[in-house]
Amino acid sequence: MTDTKLTPHEVNEKLAEVLINRLNALLESDPILGETFGLLIRTRVTCSDCIRDHDTIQVDVEEGCAYVGFLEMLNGIVGAIPVGHEKAGWGYVMAIVEDDKTVSRFVNTKHWKPLPAL
């Protein structure tokens, strides 16, 4: 038996993969969830200094007040894409939001490539 110890960044990417797969399975099981996730992603709530100062949770600061959202919390749990990658510092979990503000799917930010403009 070989010891296949993962690096912290490999663990983060595996965790992101599990979350993305589960979120997408939820979306596939209930079409209403696209709207629900869209609302969750657009919603920001005030947060504590501990959350504001956390290494991996991204927050918005407006007029001295810190706000956090659903994706920022998820990505704070998963961790940020490491230095050396094109999207270093970004969270792994990305939501694809359609024109009607619904979420159609979740993807790994590190591997996502936007579609070319028409």
Sequence and secondary structure as in RCSB ss.txt:
>XXXX:A:sequence
MTDTKLTPHEVNEKLAEVLINRLNALLESDPILGETFGLLIRTRVTCSDCIRDHDTIQVDVEEGCAYVGFLEMLN
GIVGAIPVGHEKAGWGYVMAIVEDDKTVSRFVNTKHWKPLPAL
>XXXX:A:secstr
       HHHHHHHHHHHHHHHHHHHHHH TTHHHHHHHHHH EEE  HHHHT SS   EEETTEEEEEHHHHHH
HHH B  TTSTTTTSBSEEEEE TTS EEEEEEGGG       
